Amino acid sequence: MISIMQISSLKQDYIIDFLTSAKDSQTNFEFIHAVRKALSGMASNRRIMKIMHGSDNDLCLIRSILKISFLNFMDTARVDVELRKQQSIRGLSALVK
């Protein structure tokens, strides 16, 4: 179950509340369809970098429920693990660099 999703750009932040936005099954179907339609263009656009953190379960749920796959994305948790292995780098500031 997806409960809440945050999507941010340089100019705007969006919060999608799946728990309160769809009360019954018909409304839920319409809501999921609207979210899928709104996100599918961004998700499949290779020119837009999608940055997530700890996204393994999130990606499975999004694929399963919304039927969306993300192209050109980076999971900062995985990058952090690799940097720690290779260079003993720790912390968000090092990760961003």
Distance bins in CASP14 RR format, pairs under 12 A and 6 or more apart:
PFRMAT RR
TARGET T0000
AUTHOR 0000-0000-0000
RMODE 2
METHOD distances of the structure
MODEL  1
1 18 1 0 0 1 0 0 0 0 0 0 0
1 19 0 0 0 0 1 0 0 0 0 0 0
1 22 0 0 0 0 0 1 0 0 0 0 0
1 28 0 0 0 0 0 1 0 0 0 0 0
1 32 0 0 0 0 0 1 0 0 0 0 0
1 57 0 0 0 0 0 1 0 0 0 0 0
1 58 0 0 0 0 0 1 0 0 0 0 0
1 60 0 0 0 0 0 1 0 0 0 0 0
1 61 1 0 0 1 0 0 0 0 0 0 0
1 62 0 0 0 0 0 1 0 0 0 0 0
1 64 0 0 0 0 0 1 0 0 0 0 0
1 65 1 0 0 1 0 0 0 0 0 0 0
2 16 0 0 0 0 1 0 0 0 0 0 0
2 17 0 0 0 0 1 0 0 0 0 0 0
2 18 1 0 1 0 0 0 0 0 0 0 0
2 19 0 0 0 0 1 0 0 0 0 0 0
2 21 0 0 0 0 0 1 0 0 0 0 0
2 22 0 0 0 0 0 1 0 0 0 0 0
2 28 0 0 0 0 0 1 0 0 0 0 0
2 31 0 0 0 0 0 1 0 0 0 0 0
2 32 0 0 0 0 1 0 0 0 0 0 0
2 35 0 0 0 0 1 0 0 0 0 0 0
2 36 0 0 0 0 0 1 0 0 0 0 0
2 39 0 0 0 0 0 1 0 0 0 0 0
2 57 0 0 0 0 0 1 0 0 0 0 0
2 58 0 0 0 0 1 0 0 0 0 0 0
2 59 0 0 0 0 0 1 0 0 0 0 0
2 60 0 0 0 0 0 1 0 0 0 0 0
2 61 1 0 1 0 0 0 0 0 0 0 0
2 62 1 0 0 1 0 0 0 0 0 0 0
2 63 0 0 0 0 0 1 0 0 0 0 0
2 64 0 0 0 0 1 0 0 0 0 0 0
2 65 1 0 1 0 0 0 0 0 0 0 0
2 66 1 0 0 1 0 0 0 0 0 0 0
2 68 0 0 0 0 0 1 0 0 0 0 0
3 15 0 0 0 0 0 1 0 0 0 0 0
3 16 0 0 0 0 1 0 0 0 0 0 0
3 17 1 0 0 1 0 0 0 0 0 0 0
3 18 1 0 1 0 0 0 0 0 0 0 0
3 19 1 0 1 0 0 0 0 0 0 0 0
3 20 0 0 0 0 1 0 0 0 0 0 0
3 21 0 0 0 0 0 1 0 0 0 0 0
3 22 0 0 0 0 0 1 0 0 0 0 0
3 58 0 0 0 0 0 1 0 0 0 0 0
3 61 0 0 0 0 1 0 0 0 0 0 0
3 65 0 0 0 0 0 1 0 0 0 0 0
4 14 0 0 0 0 0 1 0 0 0 0 0
4 15 1 0 0 1 0 0 0 0 0 0 0
4 16 1 0 0 1 0 0 0 0 0 0 0
4 17 1 0 1 0 0 0 0 0 0 0 0
4 18 1 0 0 1 0 0 0 0 0 0 0
4 19 1 0 0 1 0 0 0 0 0 0 0
4 20 0 0 0 0 1 0 0 0 0 0 0
4 21 0 0 0 0 1 0 0 0 0 0 0
4 35 0 0 0 0 0 1 0 0 0 0 0
4 58 0 0 0 0 0 1 0 0 0 0 0
4 61 0 0 0 0 0 1 0 0 0 0 0
5 13 0 0 0 0 0 1 0 0 0 0 0
5 14 0 0 0 0 1 0 0 0 0 0 0
5 15 1 0 0 1 0 0 0 0 0 0 0
5 16 1 0 1 0 0 0 0 0 0 0 0
5 17 0 0 0 0 1 0 0 0 0 0 0
5 18 1 0 0 1 0 0 0 0 0 0 0
5 19 0 0 0 0 0 1 0 0 0 0 0
5 21 0 0 0 0 0 1 0 0 0 0 0
5 32 0 0 0 0 0 1 0 0 0 0 0
5 35 0 0 0 0 1 0 0 0 0 0 0
5 36 0 0 0 0 0 1 0 0 0 0 0
5 38 0 0 0 0 0 1 0 0 0 0 0
5 39 0 0 0 0 1 0 0 0 0 0 0
5 43 0 0 0 0 0 1 0 0 0 0 0
5 52 0 0 0 0 0 1 0 0 0 0 0
5 55 0 0 0 0 0 1 0 0 0 0 0
5 58 0 0 0 0 1 0 0 0 0 0 0
5 61 0 0 0 0 1 0 0 0 0 0 0
5 62 0 0 0 0 1 0 0 0 0 0 0
5 65 0 0 0 0 0 1 0 0 0 0 0
5 66 0 0 0 0 1 0 0 0 0 0 0
5 68 0 0 0 0 0 1 0 0 0 0 0
6 12 0 0 0 0 0 1 0 0 0 0 0
6 13 1 0 0 1 0 0 0 0 0 0 0
6 14 1 0 0 1 0 0 0 0 0 0 0
6 15 1 0 1 0 0 0 0 0 0 0 0
6 16 1 0 0 1 0 0 0 0 0 0 0
6 17 0 0 0 0 0 1 0 0 0 0 0
6 18 0 0 0 0 0 1 0 0 0 0 0
6 51 0 0 0 0 0 1 0 0 0 0 0
6 52 0 0 0 0 0 1 0 0 0 0 0
6 53 0 0 0 0 0 1 0 0 0 0 0
6 58 0 0 0 0 0 1 0 0 0 0 0
7 13 1 0 0 1 0 0 0 0 0 0 0
7 14 1 0 1 0 0 0 0 0 0 0 0
7 15 0 0 0 0 1 0 0 0 0 0 0
7 16 1 0 0 1 0 0 0 0 0 0 0
7 35 0 0 0 0 0 1 0 0 0 0 0
7 38 0 0 0 0 1 0 0 0 0 0 0
7 39 1 0 0 1 0 0 0 0 0 0 0
7 42 0 0 0 0 1 0 0 0 0 0 0
7 43 0 0 0 0 0 1 0 0 0 0 0
7 48 0 0 0 0 0 1 0 0 0 0 0
7 50 0 0 0 0 1 0 0 0 0 0 0
7 51 0 0 0 0 0 1 0 0 0 0 0
7 52 0 0 0 0 0 1 0 0 0 0 0
7 58 0 0 0 0 0 1 0 0 0 0 0
7 62 0 0 0 0 0 1 0 0 0 0 0
7 68 0 0 0 0 0 1 0 0 0 0 0
7 70 0 0 0 0 0 1 0 0 0 0 0
8 14 1 0 0 1 0 0 0 0 0 0 0
8 15 0 0 0 0 1 0 0 0 0 0 0
8 16 0 0 0 0 0 1 0 0 0 0 0
8 42 0 0 0 0 0 1 0 0 0 0 0
8 50 0 0 0 0 0 1 0 0 0 0 0
8 51 0 0 0 0 1 0 0 0 0 0 0
8 52 0 0 0 0 0 1 0 0 0 0 0
9 42 0 0 0 0 1 0 0 0 0 0 0
9 48 0 0 0 0 1 0 0 0 0 0 0
9 49 0 0 0 0 0 1 0 0 0 0 0
9 50 0 0 0 0 0 1 0 0 0 0 0
9 51 0 0 0 0 0 1 0 0 0 0 0
10 48 0 0 0 0 0 1 0 0 0 0 0
10 49 0 0 0 0 0 1 0 0 0 0 0
10 51 0 0 0 0 0 1 0 0 0 0 0
14 35 0 0 0 0 0 1 0 0 0 0 0
14 38 0 0 0 0 1 0 0 0 0 0 0
14 39 0 0 0 0 1 0 0 0 0 0 0
14 42 0 0 0 0 0 1 0 0 0 0 0
15 21 0 0 0 0 0 1 0 0 0 0 0
16 22 0 0 0 0 0 1 0 0 0 0 0
16 31 0 0 0 0 1 0 0 0 0 0 0
16 32 0 0 0 0 0 1 0 0 0 0 0
16 34 0 0 0 0 1 0 0 0 0 0 0
16 35 1 0 0 1 0 0 0 0 0 0 0
16 36 0 0 0 0 0 1 0 0 0 0 0
16 38 0 0 0 0 1 0 0 0 0 0 0
16 39 0 0 0 0 1 0 0 0 0 0 0
16 62 0 0 0 0 0 1 0 0 0 0 0
16 65 0 0 0 0 0 1 0 0 0 0 0
16 66 0 0 0 0 0 1 0 0 0 0 0
17 23 0 0 0 0 0 1 0 0 0 0 0
17 31 0 0 0 0 0 1 0 0 0 0 0
17 35 0 0 0 0 0 1 0 0 0 0 0
18 27 0 0 0 0 0 1 0 0 0 0 0
18 28 0 0 0 0 1 0 0 0 0 0 0
18 31 1 0 0 1 0 0 0 0 0 0 0
18 32 0 0 0 0 1 0 0 0 0 0 0
18 34 0 0 0 0 0 1 0 0 0 0 0
18 35 1 0 0 1 0 0 0 0 0 0 0
18 61 0 0 0 0 0 1 0 0 0 0 0
18 62 0 0 0 0 0 1 0 0 0 0 0
18 65 0 0 0 0 1 0 0 0 0 0 0
18 66 0 0 0 0 1 0 0 0 0 0 0
19 28 0 0 0 0 0 1 0 0 0 0 0
19 31 0 0 0 0 0 1 0 0 0 0 0
20 27 0 0 0 0 0 1 0 0 0 0 0
20 28 0 0 0 0 0 1 0 0 0 0 0
20 31 0 0 0 0 0 1 0 0 0 0 0
21 27 0 0 0 0 1 0 0 0 0 0 0
21 28 0 0 0 0 1 0 0 0 0 0 0
21 30 0 0 0 0 1 0 0 0 0 0 0
21 31 1 0 1 0 0 0 0 0 0 0 0
21 32 0 0 0 0 1 0 0 0 0 0 0
21 34 0 0 0 0 1 0 0 0 0 0 0
21 35 0 0 0 0 1 0 0 0 0 0 0
22 28 1 1 0 0 0 0 0 0 0 0 0
22 29 0 0 0 0 1 0 0 0 0 0 0
22 30 1 0 0 1 0 0 0 0 0 0 0
22 31 1 1 0 0 0 0 0 0 0 0 0
22 32 1 0 0 1 0 0 0 0 0 0 0
22 33 0 0 0 0 0 1 0 0 0 0 0
22 34 0 0 0 0 1 0 0 0 0 0 0
22 35 0 0 0 0 1 0 0 0 0 0 0
22 65 0 0 0 0 0 1 0 0 0 0 0
23 29 0 0 0 0 0 1 0 0 0 0 0
23 30 0 0 0 0 0 1 0 0 0 0 0
23 31 0 0 0 0 1 0 0 0 0 0 0
24 30 0 0 0 0 1 0 0 0 0 0 0
24 31 0 0 0 0 0 1 0 0 0 0 0
25 31 0 0 0 0 0 1 0 0 0 0 0
25 32 0 0 0 0 0 1 0 0 0 0 0
26 32 0 0 0 0 0 1 0 0 0 0 0
26 33 0 0 0 0 0 1 0 0 0 0 0
27 33 0 0 0 0 0 1 0 0 0 0 0
27 34 0 0 0 0 0 1 0 0 0 0 0
28 34 0 0 0 0 0 1 0 0 0 0 0
28 35 0 0 0 0 0 1 0 0 0 0 0
28 65 0 0 0 0 0 1 0 0 0 0 0
29 35 0 0 0 0 0 1 0 0 0 0 0
29 36 0 0 0 0 0 1 0 0 0 0 0
29 65 0 0 0 0 0 1 0 0 0 0 0
30 36 0 0 0 0 0 1 0 0 0 0 0
30 37 0 0 0 0 0 1 0 0 0 0 0
31 37 0 0 0 0 0 1 0 0 0 0 0
31 38 0 0 0 0 0 1 0 0 0 0 0
31 65 0 0 0 0 0 1 0 0 0 0 0
31 66 0 0 0 0 0 1 0 0 0 0 0
32 38 0 0 0 0 0 1 0 0 0 0 0
32 39 0 0 0 0 0 1 0 0 0 0 0
32 40 0 0 0 0 0 1 0 0 0 0 0
32 61 0 0 0 0 0 1 0 0 0 0 0
32 62 0 0 0 0 0 1 0 0 0 0 0
32 64 0 0 0 0 0 1 0 0 0 0 0
32 65 1 0 0 1 0 0 0 0 0 0 0
32 66 1 0 0 1 0 0 0 0 0 0 0
32 67 0 0 0 0 1 0 0 0 0 0 0
32 68 0 0 0 0 0 1 0 0 0 0 0
33 39 0 0 0 0 0 1 0 0 0 0 0
33 40 0 0 0 0 0 1 0 0 0 0 0
33 65 0 0 0 0 0 1 0 0 0 0 0
33 66 0 0 0 0 1 0 0 0 0 0 0
33 67 0 0 0 0 1 0 0 0 0 0 0
33 68 0 0 0 0 0 1 0 0 0 0 0
34 40 0 0 0 0 0 1 0 0 0 0 0
34 66 0 0 0 0 0 1 0 0 0 0 0
35 42 0 0 0 0 0 1 0 0 0 0 0
35 43 0 0 0 0 0 1 0 0 0 0 0
35 62 0 0 0 0 1 0 0 0 0 0 0
35 65 0 0 0 0 1 0 0 0 0 0 0
35 66 1 0 0 1 0 0 0 0 0 0 0
35 67 0 0 0 0 0 1 0 0 0 0 0
35 68 0 0 0 0 1 0 0 0 0 0 0
36 42 0 0 0 0 0 1 0 0 0 0 0
36 43 0 0 0 0 1 0 0 0 0 0 0
36 44 0 0 0 0 0 1 0 0 0 0 0
36 62 0 0 0 0 1 0 0 0 0 0 0
36 63 0 0 0 0 0 1 0 0 0 0 0
36 65 0 0 0 0 1 0 0 0 0 0 0
36 66 1 0 1 0 0 0 0 0 0 0 0
36 67 1 0 0 1 0 0 0 0 0 0 0
36 68 1 0 0 1 0 0 0 0 0 0 0
36 69 0 0 0 0 0 1 0 0 0 0 0
37 43 0 0 0 0 0 1 0 0 0 0 0
37 66 0 0 0 0 1 0 0 0 0 0 0
37 67 0 0 0 0 0 1 0 0 0 0 0
37 68 0 0 0 0 0 1 0 0 0 0 0
38 66 0 0 0 0 0 1 0 0 0 0 0
38 68 0 0 0 0 0 1 0 0 0 0 0
39 45 0 0 0 0 0 1 0 0 0 0 0
39 48 0 0 0 0 0 1 0 0 0 0 0
39 50 0 0 0 0 0 1 0 0 0 0 0
39 62 0 0 0 0 1 0 0 0 0 0 0
39 65 0 0 0 0 0 1 0 0 0 0 0
39 66 1 0 0 1 0 0 0 0 0 0 0
39 67 0 0 0 0 0 1 0 0 0 0 0
39 68 1 0 1 0 0 0 0 0 0 0 0
39 69 0 0 0 0 0 1 0 0 0 0 0
39 70 0 0 0 0 1 0 0 0 0 0 0
40 62 0 0 0 0 0 1 0 0 0 0 0
40 66 0 0 0 0 1 0 0 0 0 0 0
40 67 0 0 0 0 1 0 0 0 0 0 0
40 68 1 0 1 0 0 0 0 0 0 0 0
40 69 0 0 0 0 1 0 0 0 0 0 0
40 70 0 0 0 0 0 1 0 0 0 0 0
40 71 0 0 0 0 0 1 0 0 0 0 0
41 47 0 0 0 0 0 1 0 0 0 0 0
41 48 0 0 0 0 1 0 0 0 0 0 0
41 50 0 0 0 0 0 1 0 0 0 0 0
41 68 0 0 0 0 1 0 0 0 0 0 0
41 69 0 0 0 0 0 1 0 0 0 0 0
41 70 0 0 0 0 0 1 0 0 0 0 0
41 71 0 0 0 0 1 0 0 0 0 0 0
42 48 1 0 1 0 0 0 0 0 0 0 0
42 49 0 0 0 0 0 1 0 0 0 0 0
42 50 1 0 0 1 0 0 0 0 0 0 0
42 68 0 0 0 0 1 0 0 0 0 0 0
42 69 0 0 0 0 0 1 0 0 0 0 0
42 70 0 0 0 0 1 0 0 0 0 0 0
42 71 0 0 0 0 1 0 0 0 0 0 0
42 72 0 0 0 0 0 1 0 0 0 0 0
42 73 0 0 0 0 0 1 0 0 0 0 0
43 49 0 0 0 0 0 1 0 0 0 0 0
43 50 1 0 0 1 0 0 0 0 0 0 0
43 52 0 0 0 0 0 1 0 0 0 0 0
43 59 0 0 0 0 0 1 0 0 0 0 0
43 62 0 0 0 0 1 0 0 0 0 0 0
43 63 0 0 0 0 0 1 0 0 0 0 0
43 66 0 0 0 0 1 0 0 0 0 0 0
43 67 0 0 0 0 0 1 0 0 0 0 0
43 68 1 0 1 0 0 0 0 0 0 0 0
43 69 1 0 0 1 0 0 0 0 0 0 0
43 70 1 0 1 0 0 0 0 0 0 0 0
43 71 1 0 0 1 0 0 0 0 0 0 0
43 72 0 0 0 0 1 0 0 0 0 0 0
43 73 0 0 0 0 1 0 0 0 0 0 0
44 50 0 0 0 0 0 1 0 0 0 0 0
44 67 0 0 0 0 0 1 0 0 0 0 0
44 68 1 0 0 1 0 0 0 0 0 0 0
44 69 1 0 0 1 0 0 0 0 0 0 0
44 70 1 0 0 1 0 0 0 0 0 0 0
44 71 1 0 1 0 0 0 0 0 0 0 0
44 72 0 0 0 0 1 0 0 0 0 0 0
44 73 0 0 0 0 0 1 0 0 0 0 0
45 68 0 0 0 0 0 1 0 0 0 0 0
45 70 0 0 0 0 1 0 0 0 0 0 0
45 71 1 0 0 1 0 0 0 0 0 0 0
45 72 1 0 0 1 0 0 0 0 0 0 0
45 73 0 0 0 0 0 1 0 0 0 0 0
46 70 0 0 0 0 0 1 0 0 0 0 0
46 71 1 0 1 0 0 0 0 0 0 0 0
46 72 1 0 1 0 0 0 0 0 0 0 0
46 73 0 0 0 0 0 1 0 0 0 0 0
47 71 0 0 0 0 1 0 0 0 0 0 0
47 72 1 0 0 1 0 0 0 0 0 0 0
48 70 0 0 0 0 1 0 0 0 0 0 0
48 71 0 0 0 0 1 0 0 0 0 0 0
48 72 1 0 0 1 0 0 0 0 0 0 0
48 73 0 0 0 0 1 0 0 0 0 0 0
48 74 0 0 0 0 0 1 0 0 0 0 0
49 70 0 0 0 0 0 1 0 0 0 0 0
49 71 0 0 0 0 1 0 0 0 0 0 0
49 72 1 0 1 0 0 0 0 0 0 0 0
49 73 1 0 0 1 0 0 0 0 0 0 0
49 74 1 0 0 1 0 0 0 0 0 0 0
49 75 0 0 0 0 0 1 0 0 0 0 0
49 76 0 0 0 0 0 1 0 0 0 0 0
50 58 0 0 0 0 0 1 0 0 0 0 0
50 59 0 0 0 0 0 1 0 0 0 0 0
50 62 0 0 0 0 0 1 0 0 0 0 0
50 68 0 0 0 0 0 1 0 0 0 0 0
50 69 0 0 0 0 0 1 0 0 0 0 0
50 70 1 0 1 0 0 0 0 0 0 0 0
50 71 0 0 0 0 1 0 0 0 0 0 0
50 72 1 0 0 1 0 0 0 0 0 0 0
50 73 1 1 0 0 0 0 0 0 0 0 0
50 74 1 0 0 1 0 0 0 0 0 0 0
50 75 0 0 0 0 1 0 0 0 0 0 0
50 76 0 0 0 0 0 1 0 0 0 0 0
51 70 0 0 0 0 0 1 0 0 0 0 0
51 72 0 0 0 0 0 1 0 0 0 0 0
51 73 1 0 0 1 0 0 0 0 0 0 0
51 74 1 0 1 0 0 0 0 0 0 0 0
51 75 0 0 0 0 1 0 0 0 0 0 0
51 76 1 0 0 1 0 0 0 0 0 0 0
51 77 0 0 0 0 0 1 0 0 0 0 0
51 78 0 0 0 0 0 1 0 0 0 0 0
51 79 0 0 0 0 1 0 0 0 0 0 0
51 95 0 0 0 0 0 1 0 0 0 0 0
51 96 0 0 0 0 0 1 0 0 0 0 0
52 58 1 0 0 1 0 0 0 0 0 0 0
52 59 1 0 0 1 0 0 0 0 0 0 0
52 62 0 0 0 0 1 0 0 0 0 0 0
52 70 0 0 0 0 1 0 0 0 0 0 0
52 72 0 0 0 0 0 1 0 0 0 0 0
52 73 1 0 0 1 0 0 0 0 0 0 0
52 74 1 0 0 1 0 0 0 0 0 0 0
52 75 1 0 1 0 0 0 0 0 0 0 0
52 76 1 0 0 1 0 0 0 0 0 0 0
52 77 0 0 0 0 1 0 0 0 0 0 0
52 78 0 0 0 0 1 0 0 0 0 0 0
52 79 0 0 0 0 0 1 0 0 0 0 0
53 59 0 0 0 0 0 1 0 0 0 0 0
53 73 0 0 0 0 0 1 0 0 0 0 0
53 74 0 0 0 0 1 0 0 0 0 0 0
53 75 1 0 0 1 0 0 0 0 0 0 0
53 76 1 0 1 0 0 0 0 0 0 0 0
53 77 1 0 1 0 0 0 0 0 0 0 0
53 78 0 0 0 0 1 0 0 0 0 0 0
53 79 0 0 0 0 1 0 0 0 0 0 0
53 80 0 0 0 0 1 0 0 0 0 0 0
53 81 0 0 0 0 0 1 0 0 0 0 0
53 92 0 0 0 0 0 1 0 0 0 0 0
53 95 0 0 0 0 1 0 0 0 0 0 0
54 60 0 0 0 0 0 1 0 0 0 0 0
54 73 0 0 0 0 0 1 0 0 0 0 0
54 74 0 0 0 0 0 1 0 0 0 0 0
54 75 1 0 1 0 0 0 0 0 0 0 0
54 76 1 0 0 1 0 0 0 0 0 0 0
54 77 1 1 0 0 0 0 0 0 0 0 0
54 78 1 0 0 1 0 0 0 0 0 0 0
54 79 0 0 0 0 0 1 0 0 0 0 0
54 80 0 0 0 0 1 0 0 0 0 0 0
54 81 0 0 0 0 0 1 0 0 0 0 0
55 61 0 0 0 0 1 0 0 0 0 0 0
55 62 0 0 0 0 1 0 0 0 0 0 0
55 63 0 0 0 0 0 1 0 0 0 0 0
55 70 0 0 0 0 1 0 0 0 0 0 0
55 73 1 0 0 1 0 0 0 0 0 0 0
55 74 0 0 0 0 1 0 0 0 0 0 0
55 75 1 0 1 0 0 0 0 0 0 0 0
55 76 0 0 0 0 1 0 0 0 0 0 0
55 77 1 0 0 1 0 0 0 0 0 0 0
55 78 0 0 0 0 1 0 0 0 0 0 0
55 79 0 0 0 0 0 1 0 0 0 0 0
56 62 0 0 0 0 0 1 0 0 0 0 0
56 63 0 0 0 0 0 1 0 0 0 0 0
56 73 0 0 0 0 0 1 0 0 0 0 0
56 75 1 0 0 1 0 0 0 0 0 0 0
56 77 0 0 0 0 1 0 0 0 0 0 0
56 78 0 0 0 0 1 0 0 0 0 0 0
56 81 0 0 0 0 0 1 0 0 0 0 0
57 63 0 0 0 0 0 1 0 0 0 0 0
57 64 0 0 0 0 0 1 0 0 0 0 0
57 65 0 0 0 0 0 1 0 0 0 0 0
57 75 0 0 0 0 0 1 0 0 0 0 0
57 77 0 0 0 0 0 1 0 0 0 0 0
58 64 0 0 0 0 0 1 0 0 0 0 0
58 65 0 0 0 0 0 1 0 0 0 0 0
58 66 0 0 0 0 0 1 0 0 0 0 0
58 68 0 0 0 0 0 1 0 0 0 0 0
58 70 0 0 0 0 1 0 0 0 0 0 0
58 73 0 0 0 0 0 1 0 0 0 0 0
58 75 0 0 0 0 1 0 0 0 0 0 0
58 77 0 0 0 0 0 1 0 0 0 0 0
59 65 0 0 0 0 0 1 0 0 0 0 0
59 66 0 0 0 0 0 1 0 0 0 0 0
59 68 0 0 0 0 1 0 0 0 0 0 0
59 69 0 0 0 0 1 0 0 0 0 0 0
59 70 1 0 0 1 0 0 0 0 0 0 0
59 71 0 0 0 0 0 1 0 0 0 0 0
59 73 0 0 0 0 1 0 0 0 0 0 0
59 75 0 0 0 0 1 0 0 0 0 0 0
59 78 0 0 0 0 0 1 0 0 0 0 0
60 66 0 0 0 0 0 1 0 0 0 0 0
60 68 0 0 0 0 0 1 0 0 0 0 0
60 69 0 0 0 0 0 1 0 0 0 0 0
60 70 0 0 0 0 0 1 0 0 0 0 0
61 67 0 0 0 0 0 1 0 0 0 0 0
61 68 0 0 0 0 0 1 0 0 0 0 0
62 68 1 0 1 0 0 0 0 0 0 0 0
62 69 0 0 0 0 1 0 0 0 0 0 0
62 70 1 0 0 1 0 0 0 0 0 0 0
62 73 0 0 0 0 0 1 0 0 0 0 0
63 69 1 0 1 0 0 0 0 0 0 0 0
63 70 0 0 0 0 1 0 0 0 0 0 0
73 79 0 0 0 0 0 1 0 0 0 0 0
74 80 0 0 0 0 0 1 0 0 0 0 0
74 82 0 0 0 0 0 1 0 0 0 0 0
74 95 0 0 0 0 0 1 0 0 0 0 0
74 96 0 0 0 0 0 1 0 0 0 0 0
75 81 0 0 0 0 1 0 0 0 0 0 0
75 82 0 0 0 0 0 1 0 0 0 0 0
75 95 0 0 0 0 0 1 0 0 0 0 0
76 82 0 0 0 0 0 1 0 0 0 0 0
76 83 0 0 0 0 0 1 0 0 0 0 0
76 91 0 0 0 0 0 1 0 0 0 0 0
76 92 0 0 0 0 1 0 0 0 0 0 0
76 94 0 0 0 0 0 1 0 0 0 0 0
76 95 1 0 0 1 0 0 0 0 0 0 0
76 96 0 0 0 0 1 0 0 0 0 0 0
77 83 0 0 0 0 0 1 0 0 0 0 0
77 84 0 0 0 0 0 1 0 0 0 0 0
77 91 0 0 0 0 0 1 0 0 0 0 0
77 92 0 0 0 0 0 1 0 0 0 0 0
77 95 0 0 0 0 1 0 0 0 0 0 0
78 84 0 0 0 0 0 1 0 0 0 0 0
78 85 0 0 0 0 0 1 0 0 0 0 0
78 95 0 0 0 0 0 1 0 0 0 0 0
79 85 0 0 0 0 0 1 0 0 0 0 0
79 86 0 0 0 0 0 1 0 0 0 0 0
79 87 0 0 0 0 0 1 0 0 0 0 0
79 89 0 0 0 0 1 0 0 0 0 0 0
79 91 0 0 0 0 0 1 0 0 0 0 0
79 92 0 0 0 0 0 1 0 0 0 0 0
79 94 0 0 0 0 0 1 0 0 0 0 0
79 95 1 0 0 1 0 0 0 0 0 0 0
79 96 0 0 0 0 0 1 0 0 0 0 0
79 97 0 0 0 0 0 1 0 0 0 0 0
80 86 0 0 0 0 0 1 0 0 0 0 0
80 87 0 0 0 0 0 1 0 0 0 0 0
80 88 0 0 0 0 0 1 0 0 0 0 0
80 89 0 0 0 0 1 0 0 0 0 0 0
80 90 1 0 0 1 0 0 0 0 0 0 0
80 91 1 0 0 1 0 0 0 0 0 0 0
80 92 0 0 0 0 1 0 0 0 0 0 0
80 93 0 0 0 0 0 1 0 0 0 0 0
80 94 0 0 0 0 1 0 0 0 0 0 0
80 95 1 0 1 0 0 0 0 0 0 0 0
80 96 0 0 0 0 0 1 0 0 0 0 0
81 87 0 0 0 0 0 1 0 0 0 0 0
81 89 0 0 0 0 0 1 0 0 0 0 0
81 90 0 0 0 0 0 1 0 0 0 0 0
81 95 0 0 0 0 0 1 0 0 0 0 0
82 88 0 0 0 0 0 1 0 0 0 0 0
82 89 0 0 0 0 1 0 0 0 0 0 0
82 95 0 0 0 0 0 1 0 0 0 0 0
83 89 1 0 1 0 0 0 0 0 0 0 0
83 90 1 0 0 1 0 0 0 0 0 0 0
83 91 0 0 0 0 1 0 0 0 0 0 0
83 92 0 0 0 0 0 1 0 0 0 0 0
83 93 0 0 0 0 0 1 0 0 0 0 0
83 94 1 0 0 1 0 0 0 0 0 0 0
83 95 1 0 0 1 0 0 0 0 0 0 0
83 96 0 0 0 0 0 1 0 0 0 0 0
83 97 0 0 0 0 1 0 0 0 0 0 0
84 90 1 0 0 1 0 0 0 0 0 0 0
84 91 0 0 0 0 1 0 0 0 0 0 0
84 94 0 0 0 0 1 0 0 0 0 0 0
84 95 0 0 0 0 1 0 0 0 0 0 0
86 94 0 0 0 0 0 1 0 0 0 0 0
87 94 0 0 0 0 1 0 0 0 0 0 0
87 95 0 0 0 0 0 1 0 0 0 0 0
87 97 0 0 0 0 0 1 0 0 0 0 0
88 94 0 0 0 0 1 0 0 0 0 0 0
89 95 1 0 0 1 0 0 0 0 0 0 0
89 96 0 0 0 0 0 1 0 0 0 0 0
89 97 0 0 0 0 1 0 0 0 0 0 0
91 97 0 0 0 0 0 1 0 0 0 0 0
END
